């Protein structure tokens, strides 16, 4: 024996391809989504953005129609329900 080294020391363990924690996390993701909130928030965000875009386009269309009819005071300060 040289320097206290013996032949019966344990051999190093081979590296596994995937740890058990990673394997169980991958198995949970393979099925249906476990958390639907990101998808719901995305759909709600798209709907809100679409509503703002639609109202902006509608407002611009009304202004364009007003200007094309020859009027010069096409702003929000005039209420069309007053009949003036």
Phi, psi and omega in degrees: 000133179249121172059027175081015179266131180243162181277349183264026177286148182292143179282149179294145181284140177289147180289131179277156183287326179216136178285157180300327180293320179290324181294320180289326178291322178292325180291326180288330182277345185287337180271208178293158181297133183277340181232105184277354186299318178300321179293318179297316179295324177296315179295317179296319178298319178295320179295317179295316178297321178294321178296315179296320179295318179296316180293324177295316179294322179294317179297316179295325177294318178296318178295318180296318178296321180295313181294323181289337178280355175100358180283153181247350182249067184260062178237181184282349184287344179260124180269118182292344181283347181281341179077024179262000000 
